[in-house]
Amino acid sequence: DITSGLKKPKQVKRERRALTEQEATAVKEVNLNPMDRFLVDLLYQFGLRPAEAFALDKRSFDRKKRTLTINKSLAHKGEVPYIKSTKTGVTRVLPVPDSFWSKIPKAETLYFFVSGDGQLLTRAQMQRCKDRIIEAINVQMGGNDRIKVTDMTMYTFRHNKATQLYYMQGNVSLKAK
């Protein structure tokens, strides 16, 4: 092996950052199909991990208490999807603003994000959904399939929400207790 003894460079982590003003405008204005729009609105409003959003079901929203409970995540063994606890194992209960209730679609199945046959999304289906959304935002910002004008990911929404909370509430811990 000619590479034995060589030190491999460390993989550089992407910078955790909030949305730029241009990205935030594009996110609000981009034309998406109803379920992609719901996913983007969830990520933007609540700062969920994408796998948590993909695992939401009708029971996650409590209209009486006006809350959203996050206690599960969509995972995969190979391509087989299954529901597991959140990354940290902590249940979060978030207040749902009045303006968000009209954005929640009527789900024909228990889970909001399912394939055409009503099953949980496979890893490949999740990735296509995420790619489709990021590409639409890129195009909204003036890019195309060869020119990427944004390096945002689905996690950028989470970092954006954490940044908003930090500046709204001051220097507080954003970790669940």
KEKOLDREN-799066 format. One record per residue (C-alpha): x, y, z; chain. Coordinates in nm, 4 decimals, always signed. Layout:
N
+----------+----------+----------+------+
|       px |       py |       pz | unit |
+----------+----------+----------+------+
|        X |        Y |        Z |    A |
...
+----------+----------+----------+------+
***
This chain:
177
+----------+----------+----------+------+
|       px |       py |       pz | unit |
+----------+----------+----------+------+
|  +0.0000 |  +0.0000 |  +0.0000 |    A |
|  +0.1688 |  +0.3195 |  -0.1172 |    A |
|  -0.0378 |  +0.5291 |  +0.1270 |    A |
|  +0.0817 |  +0.3486 |  +0.4391 |    A |
|  +0.2467 |  +0.5855 |  +0.6814 |    A |
|  +0.0862 |  +0.8963 |  +0.5314 |    A |
|  -0.1186 |  +1.1179 |  +0.7579 |    A |
|  -0.4607 |  +1.1873 |  +0.6193 |    A |
|  -0.5871 |  +1.5421 |  +0.6493 |    A |
|  -0.8663 |  +1.5942 |  +0.8981 |    A |
|  -1.2074 |  +1.6450 |  +0.7464 |    A |
|  -1.3061 |  +2.0082 |  +0.7823 |    A |
|  -1.6422 |  +2.0578 |  +0.9470 |    A |
|  -1.8815 |  +2.2992 |  +0.7846 |    A |
|  -1.9199 |  +2.6225 |  +0.9725 |    A |
|  -2.2271 |  +2.6426 |  +1.1922 |    A |
|  -2.4027 |  +2.9580 |  +1.0912 |    A |
|  -2.7351 |  +3.1320 |  +1.0722 |    A |
|  -2.9135 |  +3.2085 |  +0.7471 |    A |
|  -2.7939 |  +3.5155 |  +0.5628 |    A |
|  -3.0541 |  +3.7853 |  +0.4938 |    A |
|  -3.0644 |  +3.6757 |  +0.1293 |    A |
|  -3.1167 |  +3.3107 |  +0.2295 |    A |
|  -3.3893 |  +3.4012 |  +0.4807 |    A |
|  -3.5730 |  +3.6002 |  +0.2120 |    A |
|  -3.5372 |  +3.3149 |  -0.0380 |    A |
|  -3.6645 |  +3.0625 |  +0.2191 |    A |
|  -3.9787 |  +3.2699 |  +0.2746 |    A |
|  -4.0415 |  +3.3362 |  -0.0958 |    A |
|  -3.9430 |  +3.0075 |  -0.2619 |    A |
|  -4.2244 |  +2.8185 |  -0.4315 |    A |
|  -4.2359 |  +2.4624 |  -0.2954 |    A |
|  -4.4887 |  +2.1806 |  -0.3041 |    A |
|  -4.7082 |  +2.1803 |  +0.0110 |    A |
|  -4.5159 |  +1.9122 |  +0.2035 |    A |
|  -4.1745 |  +2.0620 |  +0.1228 |    A |
|  -4.3108 |  +2.4021 |  +0.2361 |    A |
|  -4.4355 |  +2.2436 |  +0.5601 |    A |
|  -4.0934 |  +2.0862 |  +0.6205 |    A |
|  -3.9138 |  +2.4173 |  +0.5607 |    A |
|  -4.1585 |  +2.6024 |  +0.7852 |    A |
|  -4.1038 |  +2.3436 |  +1.0619 |    A |
|  -3.7267 |  +2.3680 |  +1.0385 |    A |
|  -3.7318 |  +2.7482 |  +1.0212 |    A |
|  -3.9870 |  +2.8036 |  +1.3002 |    A |
|  -3.8717 |  +2.5407 |  +1.5499 |    A |
|  -3.5076 |  +2.4642 |  +1.4638 |    A |
|  -3.5696 |  +2.0894 |  +1.4483 |    A |
|  -3.3135 |  +1.8397 |  +1.3312 |    A |
|  -3.4261 |  +1.7158 |  +0.9876 |    A |
|  -3.4687 |  +1.3582 |  +1.1156 |    A |
|  -3.6938 |  +1.4886 |  +1.3960 |    A |
|  -3.9118 |  +1.6744 |  +1.1464 |    A |
|  -3.9402 |  +1.3660 |  +0.9233 |    A |
|  -4.0629 |  +1.1665 |  +1.2264 |    A |
|  -4.3466 |  +1.4040 |  +1.3210 |    A |
|  -4.6937 |  +1.2586 |  +1.3354 |    A |
|  -5.0418 |  +1.3897 |  +1.4089 |    A |
|  -4.9952 |  +1.3236 |  +1.7813 |    A |
|  -4.6916 |  +1.5534 |  +1.7918 |    A |
|  -4.9169 |  +1.8592 |  +1.7818 |    A |
|  -5.1486 |  +1.9303 |  +2.0749 |    A |
|  -5.4063 |  +2.1915 |  +1.9751 |    A |
|  -5.5438 |  +2.2285 |  +2.3299 |    A |
|  -5.2041 |  +2.2956 |  +2.4871 |    A |
|  -5.0798 |  +2.4751 |  +2.1702 |    A |
|  -4.7571 |  +2.2722 |  +2.1739 |    A |
|  -4.5347 |  +2.0561 |  +1.9568 |    A |
|  -4.3701 |  +1.7578 |  +2.1258 |    A |
|  -4.0398 |  +1.6363 |  +1.9842 |    A |
|  -3.9574 |  +1.2894 |  +2.1162 |    A |
|  -3.8636 |  +1.0822 |  +1.8131 |    A |
|  -3.6457 |  +1.0772 |  +1.5069 |    A |
|  -3.6450 |  +0.8949 |  +1.1743 |    A |
|  -3.3503 |  +0.6591 |  +1.1355 |    A |
|  -3.2530 |  +0.3855 |  +0.8913 |    A |
|  -3.0956 |  +0.0420 |  +0.8968 |    A |
|  -2.9635 |  +0.0352 |  +0.5445 |    A |
|  -3.2624 |  +0.1673 |  +0.3525 |    A |
|  -3.5235 |  +0.0429 |  +0.6008 |    A |
|  -3.6740 |  +0.3345 |  +0.7959 |    A |
|  -3.7703 |  +0.3138 |  +1.1624 |    A |
|  -3.8611 |  +0.5510 |  +1.4447 |    A |
|  -3.6229 |  +0.5947 |  +1.7380 |    A |
|  -3.5780 |  +0.8448 |  +2.0201 |    A |
|  -3.4185 |  +1.1820 |  +1.9500 |    A |
|  -3.0412 |  +1.2153 |  +1.9247 |    A |
|  -3.0151 |  +1.3267 |  +2.2887 |    A |
|  -3.2999 |  +1.1079 |  +2.4156 |    A |
|  -3.4689 |  +1.4183 |  +2.5566 |    A |
|  -3.8328 |  +1.5098 |  +2.4931 |    A |
|  -3.8815 |  +1.8755 |  +2.4042 |    A |
|  -4.2185 |  +2.0492 |  +2.4223 |    A |
|  -4.2271 |  +2.3668 |  +2.2168 |    A |
|  -4.4962 |  +2.6361 |  +2.2083 |    A |
|  -4.6667 |  +2.6675 |  +1.8695 |    A |
|  -4.7475 |  +3.0240 |  +1.7648 |    A |
|  -5.1047 |  +3.0900 |  +1.6527 |    A |
|  -4.9809 |  +3.1780 |  +1.3031 |    A |
|  -4.8338 |  +2.8282 |  +1.2560 |    A |
|  -5.1498 |  +2.6220 |  +1.3064 |    A |
|  -5.2816 |  +2.7014 |  +0.9585 |    A |
|  -4.9580 |  +2.5652 |  +0.8066 |    A |
|  -5.0098 |  +2.2133 |  +0.9439 |    A |
|  -5.1462 |  +1.9931 |  +0.6646 |    A |
|  -5.4194 |  +1.7396 |  +0.7112 |    A |
|  -5.2309 |  +1.4105 |  +0.7162 |    A |
|  -5.4016 |  +1.1094 |  +0.5616 |    A |
|  -5.1607 |  +0.8793 |  +0.7457 |    A |
|  -5.0235 |  +0.8918 |  +1.0999 |    A |
|  -4.6956 |  +1.0467 |  +0.9872 |    A |
|  -4.6777 |  +1.3702 |  +0.7873 |    A |
|  -4.3807 |  +1.2727 |  +0.5704 |    A |
|  -4.4425 |  +0.9426 |  +0.3961 |    A |
|  -4.3793 |  +0.7885 |  +0.0563 |    A |
|  -4.6500 |  +0.7451 |  -0.2060 |    A |
|  -4.7476 |  +0.4110 |  -0.0554 |    A |
|  -4.7844 |  +0.5587 |  +0.2949 |    A |
|  -4.4583 |  +0.4197 |  +0.4351 |    A |
|  -4.1897 |  +0.6109 |  +0.6244 |    A |
|  -3.9342 |  +0.7696 |  +0.3926 |    A |
|  -3.6228 |  +0.5751 |  +0.3023 |    A |
|  -3.2819 |  +0.7372 |  +0.3379 |    A |
|  -3.2745 |  +0.8018 |  -0.0383 |    A |
|  -3.6229 |  +0.9587 |  -0.0348 |    A |
|  -3.5255 |  +1.1853 |  +0.2555 |    A |
|  -3.2104 |  +1.2916 |  +0.0731 |    A |
|  -3.4020 |  +1.3670 |  -0.2489 |    A |
|  -3.6456 |  +1.5806 |  -0.0502 |    A |
|  -3.3639 |  +1.7747 |  +0.1171 |    A |
|  -3.1779 |  +1.8180 |  -0.2130 |    A |
|  -3.4950 |  +1.9376 |  -0.3879 |    A |
|  -3.5539 |  +2.2042 |  -0.1210 |    A |
|  -3.1945 |  +2.3299 |  -0.1133 |    A |
|  -3.1868 |  +2.3408 |  -0.4957 |    A |
|  -3.5127 |  +2.5408 |  -0.5047 |    A |
|  -3.3698 |  +2.7901 |  -0.2539 |    A |
|  -3.0489 |  +2.8132 |  -0.4588 |    A |
|  -3.2519 |  +2.8907 |  -0.7725 |    A |
|  -3.4644 |  +3.1438 |  -0.5803 |    A |
|  -3.1403 |  +3.3205 |  -0.4902 |    A |
|  -3.0277 |  +3.3346 |  -0.8551 |    A |
|  -2.8230 |  +3.0173 |  -0.8802 |    A |
|  -2.8732 |  +2.7163 |  -1.1052 |    A |
|  -2.7661 |  +2.3515 |  -1.1239 |    A |
|  -2.4064 |  +2.4516 |  -1.2063 |    A |
|  -2.3780 |  +2.7685 |  -0.9976 |    A |
|  -2.4394 |  +2.7342 |  -0.6252 |    A |
|  -2.4928 |  +3.0718 |  -0.4620 |    A |
|  -2.5521 |  +2.9240 |  -0.1171 |    A |
|  -2.3836 |  +2.6550 |  +0.0879 |    A |
|  -2.6760 |  +2.6191 |  +0.3276 |    A |
|  -2.7905 |  +2.2783 |  +0.4429 |    A |
|  -3.1011 |  +2.1609 |  +0.6243 |    A |
|  -2.9053 |  +2.2053 |  +0.9490 |    A |
|  -2.8580 |  +2.5755 |  +0.8744 |    A |
|  -3.2201 |  +2.6209 |  +0.9869 |    A |
|  -3.1331 |  +2.4719 |  +1.3261 |    A |
|  -2.8296 |  +2.6965 |  +1.3651 |    A |
|  -3.0400 |  +2.9940 |  +1.2583 |    A |
|  -3.2969 |  +2.9226 |  +1.5308 |    A |
|  -3.0260 |  +2.8790 |  +1.7939 |    A |
|  -2.8748 |  +3.2127 |  +1.6906 |    A |
|  -3.2161 |  +3.3830 |  +1.7128 |    A |
|  -3.2757 |  +3.2386 |  +2.0602 |    A |
|  -2.9314 |  +3.3444 |  +2.1763 |    A |
|  -2.9791 |  +3.7050 |  +2.0704 |    A |
|  -3.3405 |  +3.7218 |  +2.1901 |    A |
|  -3.2738 |  +3.5769 |  +2.5346 |    A |
|  -2.9169 |  +3.6787 |  +2.5961 |    A |
|  -2.6306 |  +3.4538 |  +2.6918 |    A |
|  -2.8246 |  +3.1403 |  +2.7902 |    A |
|  -2.7531 |  +2.7744 |  +2.7383 |    A |
|  -2.9386 |  +2.6352 |  +2.4374 |    A |
|  -2.8854 |  +2.2757 |  +2.5463 |    A |
|  -3.1842 |  +2.0782 |  +2.6738 |    A |
|  -3.1796 |  +2.0006 |  +3.0426 |    A |
+----------+----------+----------+------+
***
